[in-house]
Amino acid sequence: MKRDHIATSCSIETDDFDYAPFAQQGGLGKARQLFPKLPELLEELNEVLVK
């Protein structure tokens, strides 16, 4: 399951949106639509995840 990948890798990347549950909700396209600054958001999120 993809959430296990995120939990063990302590990061989320744009290609992770190709997998459930993200893909079921519109995937990367929908995420970019909802969060215009998605790359910056993911960078900040990843920094927090590794702390």
mmCIF entry with sequence, helices, sheets and N, C-alpha, C, O atoms, coordinates in Angstrom:
data_MODEL
# 
_entry.id   MODEL 
# 
_entity.id                         1 
_entity.type                       polymer 
_entity.pdbx_number_of_molecules   1 
# 
_entity_poly.entity_id                      1 
_entity_poly.type                           'polypeptide(L)' 
_entity_poly.nstd_linkage                   no 
_entity_poly.nstd_monomer                   no 
_entity_poly.pdbx_seq_one_letter_code       MKRDHIATSCSIETDDFDYAPFAQQGGLGKARQLFPKLPELLEELNEVLVK 
_entity_poly.pdbx_seq_one_letter_code_can   MKRDHIATSCSIETDDFDYAPFAQQGGLGKARQLFPKLPELLEELNEVLVK 
_entity_poly.pdbx_strand_id                 A 
# 
loop_
_entity_poly_seq.entity_id 
_entity_poly_seq.num 
_entity_poly_seq.mon_id 
_entity_poly_seq.hetero 
1 1  MET n 
1 2  LYS n 
1 3  ARG n 
1 4  ASP n 
1 5  HIS n 
1 6  ILE n 
1 7  ALA n 
1 8  THR n 
1 9  SER n 
1 10 CYS n 
1 11 SER n 
1 12 ILE n 
1 13 GLU n 
1 14 THR n 
1 15 ASP n 
1 16 ASP n 
1 17 PHE n 
1 18 ASP n 
1 19 TYR n 
1 20 ALA n 
1 21 PRO n 
1 22 PHE n 
1 23 ALA n 
1 24 GLN n 
1 25 GLN n 
1 26 GLY n 
1 27 GLY n 
1 28 LEU n 
1 29 GLY n 
1 30 LYS n 
1 31 ALA n 
1 32 ARG n 
1 33 GLN n 
1 34 LEU n 
1 35 PHE n 
1 36 PRO n 
1 37 LYS n 
1 38 LEU n 
1 39 PRO n 
1 40 GLU n 
1 41 LEU n 
1 42 LEU n 
1 43 GLU n 
1 44 GLU n 
1 45 LEU n 
1 46 ASN n 
1 47 GLU n 
1 48 VAL n 
1 49 LEU n 
1 50 VAL n 
1 51 LYS n 
# 
_struct_asym.id          A 
_struct_asym.entity_id   1 
# 
loop_
_struct_conf.conf_type_id 
_struct_conf.id 
_struct_conf.pdbx_PDB_helix_id 
_struct_conf.beg_label_comp_id 
_struct_conf.beg_label_asym_id 
_struct_conf.beg_label_seq_id 
_struct_conf.pdbx_beg_PDB_ins_code 
_struct_conf.end_label_comp_id 
_struct_conf.end_label_asym_id 
_struct_conf.end_label_seq_id 
_struct_conf.pdbx_end_PDB_ins_code 
_struct_conf.beg_auth_comp_id 
_struct_conf.beg_auth_asym_id 
_struct_conf.beg_auth_seq_id 
_struct_conf.end_auth_comp_id 
_struct_conf.end_auth_asym_id 
_struct_conf.end_auth_seq_id 
_struct_conf.pdbx_PDB_helix_class 
_struct_conf.details 
_struct_conf.pdbx_PDB_helix_length 
HELX_P HELX_P1 AA1 LYS A 2  ? SER A 9  ? LYS A 2  SER A 9  1 ? 8  
HELX_P HELX_P2 AA2 THR A 14 ? ASP A 18 ? THR A 14 ASP A 18 5 ? 5  
HELX_P HELX_P3 AA3 ALA A 23 ? GLN A 25 ? ALA A 23 GLN A 25 5 ? 3  
HELX_P HELX_P4 AA4 GLY A 27 ? LEU A 34 ? GLY A 27 LEU A 34 1 ? 8  
HELX_P HELX_P5 AA5 LEU A 38 ? LEU A 49 ? LEU A 38 LEU A 49 1 ? 12 
# 
_struct_conf_type.id          HELX_P 
_struct_conf_type.criteria    ? 
_struct_conf_type.reference   ? 
# 
loop_
_atom_site.group_PDB 
_atom_site.id 
_atom_site.type_symbol 
_atom_site.label_atom_id 
_atom_site.label_alt_id 
_atom_site.label_comp_id 
_atom_site.label_asym_id 
_atom_site.label_entity_id 
_atom_site.label_seq_id 
_atom_site.pdbx_PDB_ins_code 
_atom_site.Cartn_x 
_atom_site.Cartn_y 
_atom_site.Cartn_z 
_atom_site.occupancy 
_atom_site.B_iso_or_equiv 
_atom_site.pdbx_formal_charge 
_atom_site.auth_seq_id 
_atom_site.auth_comp_id 
_atom_site.auth_asym_id 
_atom_site.auth_atom_id 
_atom_site.pdbx_PDB_model_num 
ATOM 1   N N  . MET A 1 1  ? 0.837   -1.174 0.000   1.00 0.00 ? 1  MET A N  1 
ATOM 2   C CA . MET A 1 1  ? 0.000   0.000  0.000   1.00 0.00 ? 1  MET A CA 1 
ATOM 3   C C  . MET A 1 1  ? 0.885   1.241  0.000   1.00 0.00 ? 1  MET A C  1 
ATOM 4   O O  . MET A 1 1  ? 1.918   1.268  0.668   1.00 0.00 ? 1  MET A O  1 
ATOM 5   N N  . LYS A 1 2  ? 0.492   2.246  -0.730  1.00 0.00 ? 2  LYS A N  1 
ATOM 6   C CA . LYS A 1 2  ? 1.297   3.449  -0.903  1.00 0.00 ? 2  LYS A CA 1 
ATOM 7   C C  . LYS A 1 2  ? 1.510   4.204  0.404   1.00 0.00 ? 2  LYS A C  1 
ATOM 8   O O  . LYS A 1 2  ? 2.575   4.790  0.598   1.00 0.00 ? 2  LYS A O  1 
ATOM 9   N N  . ARG A 1 3  ? 0.538   4.208  1.298   1.00 0.00 ? 3  ARG A N  1 
ATOM 10  C CA . ARG A 1 3  ? 0.742   4.937  2.556   1.00 0.00 ? 3  ARG A CA 1 
ATOM 11  C C  . ARG A 1 3  ? 1.872   4.311  3.356   1.00 0.00 ? 3  ARG A C  1 
ATOM 12  O O  . ARG A 1 3  ? 2.567   5.008  4.096   1.00 0.00 ? 3  ARG A O  1 
ATOM 13  N N  . ASP A 1 4  ? 2.063   3.005  3.218   1.00 0.00 ? 4  ASP A N  1 
ATOM 14  C CA . ASP A 1 4  ? 3.186   2.343  3.876   1.00 0.00 ? 4  ASP A CA 1 
ATOM 15  C C  . ASP A 1 4  ? 4.503   2.849  3.299   1.00 0.00 ? 4  ASP A C  1 
ATOM 16  O O  . ASP A 1 4  ? 5.477   3.038  4.027   1.00 0.00 ? 4  ASP A O  1 
ATOM 17  N N  . HIS A 1 5  ? 4.525   3.066  1.990   1.00 0.00 ? 5  HIS A N  1 
ATOM 18  C CA . HIS A 1 5  ? 5.718   3.621  1.356   1.00 0.00 ? 5  HIS A CA 1 
ATOM 19  C C  . HIS A 1 5  ? 6.025   5.002  1.922   1.00 0.00 ? 5  HIS A C  1 
ATOM 20  O O  . HIS A 1 5  ? 7.171   5.300  2.258   1.00 0.00 ? 5  HIS A O  1 
ATOM 21  N N  . ILE A 1 6  ? 5.015   5.830  2.026   1.00 0.00 ? 6  ILE A N  1 
ATOM 22  C CA . ILE A 1 6  ? 5.201   7.176  2.557   1.00 0.00 ? 6  ILE A CA 1 
ATOM 23  C C  . ILE A 1 6  ? 5.670   7.112  4.000   1.00 0.00 ? 6  ILE A C  1 
ATOM 24  O O  . ILE A 1 6  ? 6.550   7.874  4.401   1.00 0.00 ? 6  ILE A O  1 
ATOM 25  N N  . ALA A 1 7  ? 5.098   6.222  4.775   1.00 0.00 ? 7  ALA A N  1 
ATOM 26  C CA . ALA A 1 7  ? 5.478   6.096  6.183   1.00 0.00 ? 7  ALA A CA 1 
ATOM 27  C C  . ALA A 1 7  ? 6.916   5.627  6.331   1.00 0.00 ? 7  ALA A C  1 
ATOM 28  O O  . ALA A 1 7  ? 7.632   6.097  7.216   1.00 0.00 ? 7  ALA A O  1 
ATOM 29  N N  . THR A 1 8  ? 7.347   4.711  5.480   1.00 0.00 ? 8  THR A N  1 
ATOM 30  C CA . THR A 1 8  ? 8.707   4.193  5.611   1.00 0.00 ? 8  THR A CA 1 
ATOM 31  C C  . THR A 1 8  ? 9.744   5.078  4.942   1.00 0.00 ? 8  THR A C  1 
ATOM 32  O O  . THR A 1 8  ? 10.894  5.121  5.380   1.00 0.00 ? 8  THR A O  1 
ATOM 33  N N  . SER A 1 9  ? 9.357   5.782  3.893   1.00 0.00 ? 9  SER A N  1 
ATOM 34  C CA . SER A 1 9  ? 10.322  6.644  3.215   1.00 0.00 ? 9  SER A CA 1 
ATOM 35  C C  . SER A 1 9  ? 10.349  8.051  3.801   1.00 0.00 ? 9  SER A C  1 
ATOM 36  O O  . SER A 1 9  ? 11.272  8.819  3.530   1.00 0.00 ? 9  SER A O  1 
ATOM 37  N N  . CYS A 1 10 ? 9.353   8.386  4.593   1.00 0.00 ? 10 CYS A N  1 
ATOM 38  C CA . CYS A 1 10 ? 9.254   9.706  5.218   1.00 0.00 ? 10 CYS A CA 1 
ATOM 39  C C  . CYS A 1 10 ? 9.232   10.825 4.190   1.00 0.00 ? 10 CYS A C  1 
ATOM 40  O O  . CYS A 1 10 ? 9.769   11.906 4.430   1.00 0.00 ? 10 CYS A O  1 
ATOM 41  N N  . SER A 1 11 ? 8.614   10.565 3.050   1.00 0.00 ? 11 SER A N  1 
ATOM 42  C CA . SER A 1 11 ? 8.480   11.616 2.052   1.00 0.00 ? 11 SER A CA 1 
ATOM 43  C C  . SER A 1 11 ? 7.291   11.315 1.150   1.00 0.00 ? 11 SER A C  1 
ATOM 44  O O  . SER A 1 11 ? 6.804   10.187 1.074   1.00 0.00 ? 11 SER A O  1 
ATOM 45  N N  . ILE A 1 12 ? 6.848   12.350 0.479   1.00 0.00 ? 12 ILE A N  1 
ATOM 46  C CA . ILE A 1 12 ? 5.816   12.200 -0.535  1.00 0.00 ? 12 ILE A CA 1 
ATOM 47  C C  . ILE A 1 12 ? 6.257   13.009 -1.742  1.00 0.00 ? 12 ILE A C  1 
ATOM 48  O O  . ILE A 1 12 ? 6.647   14.170 -1.621  1.00 0.00 ? 12 ILE A O  1 
ATOM 49  N N  . GLU A 1 13 ? 6.190   12.386 -2.895  1.00 0.00 ? 13 GLU A N  1 
ATOM 50  C CA . GLU A 1 13 ? 6.626   13.006 -4.145  1.00 0.00 ? 13 GLU A CA 1 
ATOM 51  C C  . GLU A 1 13 ? 5.436   13.086 -5.089  1.00 0.00 ? 13 GLU A C  1 
ATOM 52  O O  . GLU A 1 13 ? 4.401   12.467 -4.843  1.00 0.00 ? 13 GLU A O  1 
ATOM 53  N N  . THR A 1 14 ? 5.579   13.840 -6.159  1.00 0.00 ? 14 THR A N  1 
ATOM 54  C CA . THR A 1 14 ? 4.458   14.008 -7.079  1.00 0.00 ? 14 THR A CA 1 
ATOM 55  C C  . THR A 1 14 ? 4.015   12.679 -7.693  1.00 0.00 ? 14 THR A C  1 
ATOM 56  O O  . THR A 1 14 ? 2.825   12.503 -7.957  1.00 0.00 ? 14 THR A O  1 
ATOM 57  N N  . ASP A 1 15 ? 4.927   11.746 -7.926  1.00 0.00 ? 15 ASP A N  1 
ATOM 58  C CA . ASP A 1 15 ? 4.513   10.465 -8.512  1.00 0.00 ? 15 ASP A CA 1 
ATOM 59  C C  . ASP A 1 15 ? 3.681   9.628  -7.547  1.00 0.00 ? 15 ASP A C  1 
ATOM 60  O O  . ASP A 1 15 ? 3.006   8.690  -7.972  1.00 0.00 ? 15 ASP A O  1 
ATOM 61  N N  . ASP A 1 16 ? 3.718   9.949  -6.263  1.00 0.00 ? 16 ASP A N  1 
ATOM 62  C CA . ASP A 1 16 ? 2.885   9.243  -5.295  1.00 0.00 ? 16 ASP A CA 1 
ATOM 63  C C  . ASP A 1 16 ? 1.395   9.497  -5.536  1.00 0.00 ? 16 ASP A C  1 
ATOM 64  O O  . ASP A 1 16 ? 0.553   8.717  -5.090  1.00 0.00 ? 16 ASP A O  1 
ATOM 65  N N  . PHE A 1 17 ? 1.072   10.573 -6.232  1.00 0.00 ? 17 PHE A N  1 
ATOM 66  C CA . PHE A 1 17 ? -0.325  10.890 -6.521  1.00 0.00 ? 17 PHE A CA 1 
ATOM 67  C C  . PHE A 1 17 ? -0.910  9.971  -7.583  1.00 0.00 ? 17 PHE A C  1 
ATOM 68  O O  . PHE A 1 17 ? -2.110  10.030 -7.851  1.00 0.00 ? 17 PHE A O  1 
ATOM 69  N N  . ASP A 1 18 ? -0.093  9.127  -8.191  1.00 0.00 ? 18 ASP A N  1 
ATOM 70  C CA . ASP A 1 18 ? -0.579  8.150  -9.171  1.00 0.00 ? 18 ASP A CA 1 
ATOM 71  C C  . ASP A 1 18 ? -1.156  6.907  -8.498  1.00 0.00 ? 18 ASP A C  1 
ATOM 72  O O  . ASP A 1 18 ? -1.694  6.033  -9.178  1.00 0.00 ? 18 ASP A O  1 
ATOM 73  N N  . TYR A 1 19 ? -1.054  6.817  -7.198  1.00 0.00 ? 19 TYR A N  1 
ATOM 74  C CA . TYR A 1 19 ? -1.491  5.636  -6.456  1.00 0.00 ? 19 TYR A CA 1 
ATOM 75  C C  . TYR A 1 19 ? -2.644  5.971  -5.515  1.00 0.00 ? 19 TYR A C  1 
ATOM 76  O O  . TYR A 1 19 ? -2.878  7.130  -5.174  1.00 0.00 ? 19 TYR A O  1 
ATOM 77  N N  . ALA A 1 20 ? -3.356  4.920  -5.107  1.00 0.00 ? 20 ALA A N  1 
ATOM 78  C CA . ALA A 1 20 ? -4.450  5.074  -4.149  1.00 0.00 ? 20 ALA A CA 1 
ATOM 79  C C  . ALA A 1 20 ? -3.897  5.599  -2.835  1.00 0.00 ? 20 ALA A C  1 
ATOM 80  O O  . ALA A 1 20 ? -2.764  5.266  -2.488  1.00 0.00 ? 20 ALA A O  1 
ATOM 81  N N  . PRO A 1 21 ? -4.611  6.369  -2.121  1.00 0.00 ? 21 PRO A N  1 
ATOM 82  C CA . PRO A 1 21 ? -5.959  6.865  -2.392  1.00 0.00 ? 21 PRO A CA 1 
ATOM 83  C C  . PRO A 1 21 ? -5.978  8.117  -3.254  1.00 0.00 ? 21 PRO A C  1 
ATOM 84  O O  . PRO A 1 21 ? -7.049  8.575  -3.654  1.00 0.00 ? 21 PRO A O  1 
ATOM 85  N N  . PHE A 1 22 ? -4.793  8.686  -3.550  1.00 0.00 ? 22 PHE A N  1 
ATOM 86  C CA . PHE A 1 22 ? -4.749  9.937  -4.302  1.00 0.00 ? 22 PHE A CA 1 
ATOM 87  C C  . PHE A 1 22 ? -5.347  9.797  -5.692  1.00 0.00 ? 22 PHE A C  1 
ATOM 88  O O  . PHE A 1 22 ? -6.144  10.639 -6.108  1.00 0.00 ? 22 PHE A O  1 
ATOM 89  N N  . ALA A 1 23 ? -4.977  8.752  -6.413  1.00 0.00 ? 23 ALA A N  1 
ATOM 90  C CA . ALA A 1 23 ? -5.456  8.562  -7.780  1.00 0.00 ? 23 ALA A CA 1 
ATOM 91  C C  . ALA A 1 23 ? -6.977  8.471  -7.825  1.00 0.00 ? 23 ALA A C  1 
ATOM 92  O O  . ALA A 1 23 ? -7.598  8.926  -8.785  1.00 0.00 ? 23 ALA A O  1 
ATOM 93  N N  . GLN A 1 24 ? -7.569  7.894  -6.808  1.00 0.00 ? 24 GLN A N  1 
ATOM 94  C CA . GLN A 1 24 ? -9.022  7.741  -6.760  1.00 0.00 ? 24 GLN A CA 1 
ATOM 95  C C  . GLN A 1 24 ? -9.731  9.081  -6.566  1.00 0.00 ? 24 GLN A C  1 
ATOM 96  O O  . GLN A 1 24 ? -10.935 9.193  -6.797  1.00 0.00 ? 24 GLN A O  1 
ATOM 97  N N  . GLN A 1 25 ? -8.978  10.094 -6.142  1.00 0.00 ? 25 GLN A N  1 
ATOM 98  C CA . GLN A 1 25 ? -9.562  11.410 -5.902  1.00 0.00 ? 25 GLN A CA 1 
ATOM 99  C C  . GLN A 1 25 ? -9.132  12.428 -6.954  1.00 0.00 ? 25 GLN A C  1 
ATOM 100 O O  . GLN A 1 25 ? -9.352  13.626 -6.777  1.00 0.00 ? 25 GLN A O  1 
ATOM 101 N N  . GLY A 1 26 ? -8.526  11.970 -8.038  1.00 0.00 ? 26 GLY A N  1 
ATOM 102 C CA . GLY A 1 26 ? -8.150  12.871 -9.113  1.00 0.00 ? 26 GLY A CA 1 
ATOM 103 C C  . GLY A 1 26 ? -6.666  12.957 -9.379  1.00 0.00 ? 26 GLY A C  1 
ATOM 104 O O  . GLY A 1 26 ? -6.238  13.591 -10.344 1.00 0.00 ? 26 GLY A O  1 
ATOM 105 N N  . GLY A 1 27 ? -5.877  12.322 -8.532  1.00 0.00 ? 27 GLY A N  1 
ATOM 106 C CA . GLY A 1 27 ? -4.442  12.237 -8.762  1.00 0.00 ? 27 GLY A CA 1 
ATOM 107 C C  . GLY A 1 27 ? -3.707  13.560 -8.727  1.00 0.00 ? 27 GLY A C  1 
ATOM 108 O O  . GLY A 1 27 ? -4.130  14.521 -8.084  1.00 0.00 ? 27 GLY A O  1 
ATOM 109 N N  . LEU A 1 28 ? -2.601  13.579 -9.434  1.00 0.00 ? 28 LEU A N  1 
ATOM 110 C CA . LEU A 1 28 ? -1.724  14.740 -9.438  1.00 0.00 ? 28 LEU A CA 1 
ATOM 111 C C  . LEU A 1 28 ? -2.421  15.973 -10.018 1.00 0.00 ? 28 LEU A C  1 
ATOM 112 O O  . LEU A 1 28 ? -2.231  17.083 -9.521  1.00 0.00 ? 28 LEU A O  1 
ATOM 113 N N  . GLY A 1 29 ? -3.211  15.784 -11.046 1.00 0.00 ? 29 GLY A N  1 
ATOM 114 C CA . GLY A 1 29 ? -3.921  16.917 -11.650 1.00 0.00 ? 29 GLY A CA 1 
ATOM 115 C C  . GLY A 1 29 ? -4.823  17.622 -10.658 1.00 0.00 ? 29 GLY A C  1 
ATOM 116 O O  . GLY A 1 29 ? -4.846  18.851 -10.593 1.00 0.00 ? 29 GLY A O  1 
ATOM 117 N N  . LYS A 1 30 ? -5.560  16.852 -9.893  1.00 0.00 ? 30 LYS A N  1 
ATOM 118 C CA . LYS A 1 30 ? -6.462  17.429 -8.891  1.00 0.00 ? 30 LYS A CA 1 
ATOM 119 C C  . LYS A 1 30 ? -5.657  18.095 -7.776  1.00 0.00 ? 30 LYS A C  1 
ATOM 120 O O  . LYS A 1 30 ? -6.026  19.168 -7.299  1.00 0.00 ? 30 LYS A O  1 
ATOM 121 N N  . ALA A 1 31 ? -4.561  17.464 -7.360  1.00 0.00 ? 31 ALA A N  1 
ATOM 122 C CA . ALA A 1 31 ? -3.728  18.046 -6.307  1.00 0.00 ? 31 ALA A CA 1 
ATOM 123 C C  . ALA A 1 31 ? -3.172  19.387 -6.757  1.00 0.00 ? 31 ALA A C  1 
ATOM 124 O O  . ALA A 1 31 ? -3.155  20.343 -5.981  1.00 0.00 ? 31 ALA A O  1 
ATOM 125 N N  . ARG A 1 32 ? -2.716  19.469 -8.003  1.00 0.00 ? 32 ARG A N  1 
ATOM 126 C CA . ARG A 1 32 ? -2.194  20.743 -8.530  1.00 0.00 ? 32 ARG A CA 1 
ATOM 127 C C  . ARG A 1 32 ? -3.293  21.787 -8.633  1.00 0.00 ? 32 ARG A C  1 
ATOM 128 O O  . ARG A 1 32 ? -3.049  22.975 -8.423  1.00 0.00 ? 32 ARG A O  1 
ATOM 129 N N  . GLN A 1 33 ? -4.494  21.348 -8.954  1.00 0.00 ? 33 GLN A N  1 
ATOM 130 C CA . GLN A 1 33 ? -5.632  22.263 -9.039  1.00 0.00 ? 33 GLN A CA 1 
ATOM 131 C C  . GLN A 1 33 ? -5.960  22.838 -7.660  1.00 0.00 ? 33 GLN A C  1 
ATOM 132 O O  . GLN A 1 33 ? -6.225  24.032 -7.522  1.00 0.00 ? 33 GLN A O  1 
ATOM 133 N N  . LEU A 1 34 ? -5.938  21.981 -6.651  1.00 0.00 ? 34 LEU A N  1 
ATOM 134 C CA . LEU A 1 34 ? -6.271  22.410 -5.295  1.00 0.00 ? 34 LEU A CA 1 
ATOM 135 C C  . LEU A 1 34 ? -5.138  23.181 -4.624  1.00 0.00 ? 34 LEU A C  1 
ATOM 136 O O  . LEU A 1 34 ? -5.381  24.078 -3.817  1.00 0.00 ? 34 LEU A O  1 
ATOM 137 N N  . PHE A 1 35 ? -3.905  22.828 -4.963  1.00 0.00 ? 35 PHE A N  1 
ATOM 138 C CA . PHE A 1 35 ? -2.727  23.431 -4.342  1.00 0.00 ? 35 PHE A CA 1 
ATOM 139 C C  . PHE A 1 35 ? -1.796  23.952 -5.436  1.00 0.00 ? 35 PHE A C  1 
ATOM 140 O O  . PHE A 1 35 ? -0.881  23.243 -5.857  1.00 0.00 ? 35 PHE A O  1 
ATOM 141 N N  . PRO A 1 36 ? -2.018  25.176 -5.897  1.00 0.00 ? 36 PRO A N  1 
ATOM 142 C CA . PRO A 1 36 ? -1.194  25.724 -6.979  1.00 0.00 ? 36 PRO A CA 1 
ATOM 143 C C  . PRO A 1 36 ? 0.306   25.711 -6.671  1.00 0.00 ? 36 PRO A C  1 
ATOM 144 O O  . PRO A 1 36 ? 1.121   25.633 -7.590  1.00 0.00 ? 36 PRO A O  1 
ATOM 145 N N  . LYS A 1 37 ? 0.667   25.785 -5.420  1.00 0.00 ? 37 LYS A N  1 
ATOM 146 C CA . LYS A 1 37 ? 2.079   25.755 -5.027  1.00 0.00 ? 37 LYS A CA 1 
ATOM 147 C C  . LYS A 1 37 ? 2.454   24.376 -4.493  1.00 0.00 ? 37 LYS A C  1 
ATOM 148 O O  . LYS A 1 37 ? 3.162   24.263 -3.491  1.00 0.00 ? 37 LYS A O  1 
ATOM 149 N N  . LEU A 1 38 ? 1.982   23.340 -5.159  1.00 0.00 ? 38 LEU A N  1 
ATOM 150 C CA . LEU A 1 38 ? 2.194   21.962 -4.708  1.00 0.00 ? 38 LEU A CA 1 
ATOM 151 C C  . LEU A 1 38 ? 3.665   21.611 -4.490  1.00 0.00 ? 38 LEU A C  1 
ATOM 152 O O  . LEU A 1 38 ? 3.984   21.006 -3.466  1.00 0.00 ? 38 LEU A O  1 
ATOM 153 N N  . PRO A 1 39 ? 4.571   21.958 -5.392  1.00 0.00 ? 39 PRO A N  1 
ATOM 154 C CA . PRO A 1 39 ? 5.976   21.597 -5.146  1.00 0.00 ? 39 PRO A CA 1 
ATOM 155 C C  . PRO A 1 39 ? 6.515   22.185 -3.839  1.00 0.00 ? 39 PRO A C  1 
ATOM 156 O O  . PRO A 1 39 ? 7.219   21.504 -3.094  1.00 0.00 ? 39 PRO A O  1 
ATOM 157 N N  . GLU A 1 40 ? 6.188   23.429 -3.568  1.00 0.00 ? 40 GLU A N  1 
ATOM 158 C CA . GLU A 1 40 ? 6.648   24.057 -2.332  1.00 0.00 ? 40 GLU A CA 1 
ATOM 159 C C  . GLU A 1 40 ? 6.007   23.403 -1.109  1.00 0.00 ? 40 GLU A C  1 
ATOM 160 O O  . GLU A 1 40 ? 6.656   23.214 -0.080  1.00 0.00 ? 40 GLU A O  1 
ATOM 161 N N  . LEU A 1 41 ? 4.725   23.062 -1.237  1.00 0.00 ? 41 LEU A N  1 
ATOM 162 C CA . LEU A 1 41 ? 4.014   22.402 -0.149  1.00 0.00 ? 41 LEU A CA 1 
ATOM 163 C C  . LEU A 1 41 ? 4.631   21.036 0.153   1.00 0.00 ? 41 LEU A C  1 
ATOM 164 O O  . LEU A 1 41 ? 4.831   20.689 1.317   1.00 0.00 ? 41 LEU A O  1 
ATOM 165 N N  . LEU A 1 42 ? 4.928   20.269 -0.882  1.00 0.00 ? 42 LEU A N  1 
ATOM 166 C CA . LEU A 1 42 ? 5.531   18.949 -0.685  1.00 0.00 ? 42 LEU A CA 1 
ATOM 167 C C  . LEU A 1 42 ? 6.919   19.066 -0.074  1.00 0.00 ? 42 LEU A C  1 
ATOM 168 O O  . LEU A 1 42 ? 7.303   18.251 0.764   1.00 0.00 ? 42 LEU A O  1 
ATOM 169 N N  . GLU A 1 43 ? 7.667   20.070 -0.489  1.00 0.00 ? 43 GLU A N  1 
ATOM 170 C CA . GLU A 1 43 ? 8.996   20.277 0.078   1.00 0.00 ? 43 GLU A CA 1 
ATOM 171 C C  . GLU A 1 43 ? 8.900   20.558 1.579   1.00 0.00 ? 43 GLU A C  1 
ATOM 172 O O  . GLU A 1 43 ? 9.649   19.995 2.378   1.00 0.00 ? 43 GLU A O  1 
ATOM 173 N N  . GLU A 1 44 ? 7.980   21.425 1.942   1.00 0.00 ? 44 GLU A N  1 
ATOM 174 C CA . GLU A 1 44 ? 7.798   21.744 3.367   1.00 0.00 ? 44 GLU A CA 1 
ATOM 175 C C  . GLU A 1 44 ? 7.290   20.530 4.142   1.00 0.00 ? 44 GLU A C  1 
ATOM 176 O O  . GLU A 1 44 ? 7.758   20.259 5.248   1.00 0.00 ? 44 GLU A O  1 
ATOM 177 N N  . LEU A 1 45 ? 6.350   19.810 3.577   1.00 0.00 ? 45 LEU A N  1 
ATOM 178 C CA . LEU A 1 45 ? 5.820   18.609 4.215   1.00 0.00 ? 45 LEU A CA 1 
ATOM 179 C C  . LEU A 1 45 ? 6.925   17.583 4.437   1.00 0.00 ? 45 LEU A C  1 
ATOM 180 O O  . LEU A 1 45 ? 7.021   16.991 5.513   1.00 0.00 ? 45 LEU A O  1 
ATOM 181 N N  . ASN A 1 46 ? 7.753   17.374 3.427   1.00 0.00 ? 46 ASN A N  1 
ATOM 182 C CA . ASN A 1 46 ? 8.839   16.401 3.542   1.00 0.00 ? 46 ASN A CA 1 
ATOM 183 C C  . ASN A 1 46 ? 9.843   16.811 4.601   1.00 0.00 ? 46 ASN A C  1 
ATOM 184 O O  . ASN A 1 46 ? 10.373  15.954 5.308   1.00 0.00 ? 46 ASN A O  1 
ATOM 185 N N  . GLU A 1 47 ? 10.112  18.087 4.725   1.00 0.00 ? 47 GLU A N  1 
ATOM 186 C CA . GLU A 1 47 ? 11.010  18.558 5.768   1.00 0.00 ? 47 GLU A CA 1 
ATOM 187 C C  . GLU A 1 47 ? 10.462  18.233 7.154   1.00 0.00 ? 47 GLU A C  1 
ATOM 188 O O  . GLU A 1 47 ? 11.210  17.827 8.044   1.00 0.00 ? 47 GLU A O  1 
ATOM 189 N N  . VAL A 1 48 ? 9.166   18.410 7.332   1.00 0.00 ? 48 VAL A N  1 
ATOM 190 C CA . VAL A 1 48 ? 8.532   18.125 8.616   1.00 0.00 ? 48 VAL A CA 1 
ATOM 191 C C  . VAL A 1 48 ? 8.483   16.627 8.887   1.00 0.00 ? 48 VAL A C  1 
ATOM 192 O O  . VAL A 1 48 ? 8.650   16.200 10.029  1.00 0.00 ? 48 VAL A O  1 
ATOM 193 N N  . LEU A 1 49 ? 8.258   15.834 7.858   1.00 0.00 ? 49 LEU A N  1 
ATOM 194 C CA . LEU A 1 49 ? 8.174   14.385 8.044   1.00 0.00 ? 49 LEU A CA 1 
ATOM 195 C C  . LEU A 1 49 ? 9.487   13.772 8.537   1.00 0.00 ? 49 LEU A C  1 
ATOM 196 O O  . LEU A 1 49 ? 9.465   12.797 9.288   1.00 0.00 ? 49 LEU A O  1 
ATOM 197 N N  . VAL A 1 50 ? 10.599  14.316 8.134   1.00 0.00 ? 50 VAL A N  1 
ATOM 198 C CA . VAL A 1 50 ? 11.871  13.724 8.522   1.00 0.00 ? 50 VAL A CA 1 
ATOM 199 C C  . VAL A 1 50 ? 12.366  14.205 9.872   1.00 0.00 ? 50 VAL A C  1 
ATOM 200 O O  . VAL A 1 50 ? 13.364  13.688 10.374  1.00 0.00 ? 50 VAL A O  1 
ATOM 201 N N  . LYS A 1 51 ? 11.709  15.167 10.468  1.00 0.00 ? 51 LYS A N  1 
ATOM 202 C CA . LYS A 1 51 ? 12.111  15.659 11.787  1.00 0.00 ? 51 LYS A CA 1 
ATOM 203 C C  . LYS A 1 51 ? 11.687  14.709 12.862  1.00 0.00 ? 51 LYS A C  1 
ATOM 204 O O  . LYS A 1 51 ? 11.940  14.958 14.041  1.00 0.00 ? 51 LYS A O  1 
# 
